[in-house]
Amino acid sequence: MWTLERRGPPPLTPPWALPTLLLALAAHTAAAAGTAGALTYPWRDAETREWLVCNQCPPGTFVQRPCRRDTPTTCGACPPRHYTQFWNYLERCRYCNVICGEREEEARPCEATHNRACRCRPGFFAHAGFCLEHAPCPPGTGVAVPGTPSQNTQCQPCPPGTFSASSSSSEKCQPHRNCTALGLSLNVPGSSFHDALCTSCTSFPLSTMAPGGPGAEECERAVIDFVAFQDMSSKRLLRLWQVLAGPEAQGLVTPREGRADLQLKLWQRLTDLRDAQAGALMAQLLRALREARLPGLERSVRTRFWAH
Ligand SMILES: *[C@@H]1O[C@H](CO)[C@@H](O)[C@H](O)[C@H]1NC(C)=O
């Protein structure tokens, strides 16, 4: 004789095994009974020792009292925090034993007809039984398809004309700003890592401008942008940064550091130099370019910003 009572500790079976088993048994019983509608099961009356055919109980209920020769099965509603998902002849409802983890949230609460179900919280996706954080797209790439509870973020390299300056799991590549349309001139073309840099500095040369005079600030800003966001190799960027930062900073930067990080550092260093001593930026910068052996860039800076 087979029975589906649950006694003692829960069986060490995967959670899907029991419902599947119940379903198989239910289908078998229905076929054997040859009836459409209510499912049945064989039951031996304890008093009369007689074999009976009892009705099963529908989902959300359990067998409170098996049928007798003259009374049908009594089904009882599952108590709170318990459920039965299928037609059954269980003597008690199953406990809602699914507990949502720290990185999960309730997708379906525990109800009389089904167990609690969890899904990964926003910002996480399910992988190999764990909820992992959606990966950010690094600078130069943008979100192509945002992560879902079941899938990681999908990134794409920013196509020409667009950029992404930050590491983010939500930001798409943004189009470069259009300097002409803004009434400005293009100082540095945009890359996949940074926006186009515009300037209103047109009244070159810087050399004839009084430090702090009208237009000087904007033109100094333009020089800084121009140098820091030049399209040059990390090696050259690093060389320039090391010359500008002085010997005390030599150990702080490794060549492994990303180019975008290095550009920001260089930009910050040049900004600091400008703020430290009004009007001294250009002379220091040109000296540093020579020392860092970047004659091509030195020439461009002179031509653009220092011409007499
Ligand atoms: C920028 O704007 C100008 C004028 O509005 C337009 O002619 C030009 O095509 C734009 N450039 C880009 C790259 O969108």
The ligand as an SDF file (V2000), in Angstrom:
LIG
                    3D

 14 14  0  0  0  0  0  0  0  0999 V2000
   25.8030   70.0160  -35.7050 C   0  0  0  0  0  0  0  0  0  0  0  0
   24.8900   71.0600  -35.8900 O   0  0  0  0  0  0  0  0  0  0  0  0
   25.0240   71.6840  -37.1520 C   0  0  0  0  0  0  0  0  0  0  0  0
   24.1400   72.9060  -37.1680 C   0  0  0  0  0  0  0  0  0  0  0  0
   23.0260   72.7670  -36.3440 O   0  0  0  0  0  0  0  0  0  0  0  0
   24.6840   70.6690  -38.2390 C   0  0  0  0  0  0  0  0  0  0  0  0
   24.7860   71.2510  -39.5310 O   0  0  0  0  0  0  0  0  0  0  0  0
   25.6160   69.4980  -38.1340 C   0  0  0  0  0  0  0  0  0  0  0  0
   25.2580   68.4910  -39.0730 O   0  0  0  0  0  0  0  0  0  0  0  0
   25.6090   68.9260  -36.7430 C   0  0  0  0  0  0  0  0  0  0  0  0
   26.6700   67.9400  -36.6430 N   0  0  0  0  0  0  0  0  0  0  0  0
   26.4750   66.7350  -36.1650 C   0  0  0  0  0  0  0  0  0  0  0  0
   27.6550   65.8500  -36.1070 C   0  0  0  0  0  0  0  0  0  0  0  0
   25.3720   66.3580  -35.7730 O   0  0  0  0  0  0  0  0  0  0  0  0
  1  2  1  0
  1 10  1  0
  2  3  1  0
  3  4  1  0
  3  6  1  0
  4  5  1  0
  6  7  1  0
  6  8  1  0
  8  9  1  0
  8 10  1  0
 10 11  1  0
 11 12  1  0
 12 13  1  0
 12 14  2  0
M  END
$$$$
